[in-house]
Amino acid sequence: MSGKKYVHVCLTPRLIDQYDVSDAIVVVIDVLRATTTMCVAFDHGVNHMVPVATIDEAVALGKQGYIVAGERSGEKVEGFDLGNSPFSYTREVVEGNKIVITTTNGTRAIKAAQEHHAKEIVVGAFPNISLLTQWLIEQNENVCLLCAGWRENVTLEDSIFAGAMVRRLRHNFARYQDTAIVAESLFQTANRRKRFFFRFSSHFNRLTHLNLQGEVKYAMRKDTHPVLPLMVGNALYDISHCEGDYKEYTQSLLAAQEVSA
């Protein structure tokens, strides 16, 4: 066990100060709905996505040719091109385009990981769980599973997904924090009745009031969008089709960002 890399679970961005993520791959988790939507967008051919914390930042990039997407409290921001529904990110809308996105929880979790100097940041959700798991095992780096939660509070659905990841990684990584065991235990309890457990989550009830139950069911489906959205500089790119060392590819992307800046 001593030779293994660790897997931690941070149940909310509010607790990220307790973790040293400078030597870890941080998996940002916001299954209802930001990280699920990001997986859909990349599987449908978006060029890249820039996650930002504020509406003003999104509007500014919109003036530079970006599709502007985002939500607050589950609802599309007035005047934006897209909200945070995975059903809106069709191939006809996103293929070949660049998107700036701001959400209540998911993009803020990404920003928290950046501010704490994460070694790498990747997006995780049920639609890419198997590909993500295999990639993390291949990297053989420490992993921190960062749950976005709701306004920095713990949520059931993100914790269940983190537990599913721990369960898949447990033979390749050491579980050094109790939160990893808590999340895995929750997943094991909920695994056969995830829909039942999700119905008790506070965020499910928020989405139900917005008539978005279908999006919850969609977000629970495994391996529907096998992509690997990775933060490169200020943007997410899908590295799932990268052959060889992905780091060479990301260096070329960084160089292109510097030229266009």
Secondary structure, 3 states (H helix, E strand, C coil): CCCCEEEEEECCHHHHHHCCCCCEEEEEECCCCHHHHHHHHHHCCCCEEEECCCHHHHHHHHCCCCEEEEEECCEECCCCCECCCHHHCCHHHHCCCEEEEECCCHHHHHHHHHHCCCCEEEEECHHHHHHHHHHHHHHCCEEEEEECCECCECCHHHHHHHHHHHHHHCCCEECCCHHHHHHHHHHHHHHHHHHHHHHHCHHHHHHHHCCCHHHHHHHCCCCCCCCCEEEECCEEEECCCCCCCHHHHHHHHHHHHHHHC
